[in-house]
Amino acid sequence: MLHGIMKSAFVAVIGRPSSGKSTLINTLCGEKVSIVAASPQTTRNKVRGILTTPLGQLIFIDTPGFHISEKKFNIHMTGLVSSALEETELVLYLVDATRIPGEEEYRIA
């Protein structure tokens, strides 16, 4: 803490489905705050995980996987990603380096 004031920031964690967003947040926060499963699209809402250190707090917002689809439900989940971007100060864009970049990577970038 600087002068008795704790610093904090909101961080949107975004990326394609199954890119490791929830696993990363669980690891950083030191406990299971977000569901992790082998099947894609497990995260269906914005989930918050908080990392507290002597320097301050980072509030991570785990988002559904960003993918391009015309299905109503998938459009809704993509909207959750967009709203997370609007309510945070920082963005952590997670890319699975074992996959070839797709249209989603280009749209996010």
C-alpha positions in Angstrom: 0.0 0.0 0.0 1.2 3.5 -0.8 0.4 6.0 1.9 -2.3 3.7 3.3 -4.2 3.5 0.0 -4.6 0.2 -1.7 -4.4 0.3 -5.4 -6.7 -1.9 -7.6 -7.6 -2.5 -11.2 -10.2 -4.6 -13.1 -8.7 -7.0 -15.8 -10.8 -8.6 -18.5 -9.4 -12.0 -19.5 -10.5 -12.7 -23.0 -9.7 -15.3 -25.7 -11.2 -18.1 -27.8 -13.0 -21.0 -26.1 -10.7 -23.5 -24.3 -7.7 -21.1 -24.4 -7.0 -21.5 -20.7 -8.7 -18.3 -19.3 -10.4 -20.0 -16.4 -7.3 -22.1 -15.6 -5.1 -19.0 -15.5 -7.5 -17.1 -13.2 -7.8 -20.1 -10.8 -4.0 -20.3 -10.7 -3.4 -16.6 -10.2 -6.1 -16.4 -7.5 -4.8 -19.5 -5.7 -8.2 -21.2 -5.6 -11.0 -22.5 -7.9 -13.1 -19.5 -8.7 -14.1 -20.4 -12.2 -15.2 -23.7 -13.8 -12.6 -25.7 -15.7 -13.7 -28.6 -18.0 -12.5 -30.3 -21.1 -15.6 -29.2 -23.1 -15.6 -25.7 -24.6 -17.9 -22.9 -23.5 -18.0 -23.9 -19.9 -17.9 -20.3 -18.7 -21.2 -18.8 -19.6 -21.2 -15.6 -17.4 -18.6 -13.2 -16.3 -16.8 -14.6 -13.3 -14.7 -12.5 -11.0 -11.5 -13.6 -9.2 -9.5 -11.4 -6.9 -5.7 -11.5 -6.5 -4.6 -9.5 -3.4 -0.9 -8.6 -2.8 0.8 -6.1 -0.6 0.9 -3.7 -3.7 -2.9 -3.9 -4.3 -5.6 -6.0 -5.9 -6.3 -7.2 -9.4 -9.9 -8.1 -10.0 -9.9 -10.6 -13.0 -13.1 -11.0 -15.0 -13.2 -14.4 -16.7 -15.3 -14.2 -19.8 -16.9 -16.8 -22.1 -14.8 -17.8 -25.0 -14.9 -15.3 -27.9 -16.0 -17.0 -31.1 -17.8 -16.0 -34.3 -21.3 -17.5 -34.6 -24.7 -16.4 -35.7 -26.5 -18.5 -33.0 -28.5 -16.3 -30.6 -26.9 -17.8 -27.5 -23.3 -17.4 -28.9 -24.1 -13.8 -29.8 -25.2 -13.2 -26.2 -22.0 -14.7 -24.9 -19.9 -12.5 -27.2 -21.8 -9.6 -25.9 -20.6 -10.5 -22.4 -17.0 -10.3 -23.6 -17.7 -6.9 -25.1 -19.3 -5.6 -21.9 -16.3 -6.8 -19.8 -14.0 -4.8 -22.1 -16.1 -1.7 -21.3 -16.0 -2.1 -17.5 -12.3 -2.8 -17.1 -9.1 -0.8 -17.1 -6.9 -3.6 -18.5 -7.3 -6.5 -21.0 -5.4 -9.8 -20.8 -5.8 -11.4 -24.2 -4.9 -15.1 -23.8 -4.0 -17.0 -27.0 -3.5 -20.8 -27.2 -0.2 -21.0 -29.1 -0.9 -24.6 -30.1 -3.7 -23.6 -32.3 -3.5 -21.8 -35.7 -4.9 -18.2 -35.3 -8.4 -17.9 -36.6 -10.8 -15.1 -37.5 -11.5 -14.6 -33.7 -7.9 -13.6 -33.1 -8.0 -11.0 -35.9 -11.3 -9.6 -34.7 -10.1 -9.3 -31.1 -6.8 -7.7 -32.1 
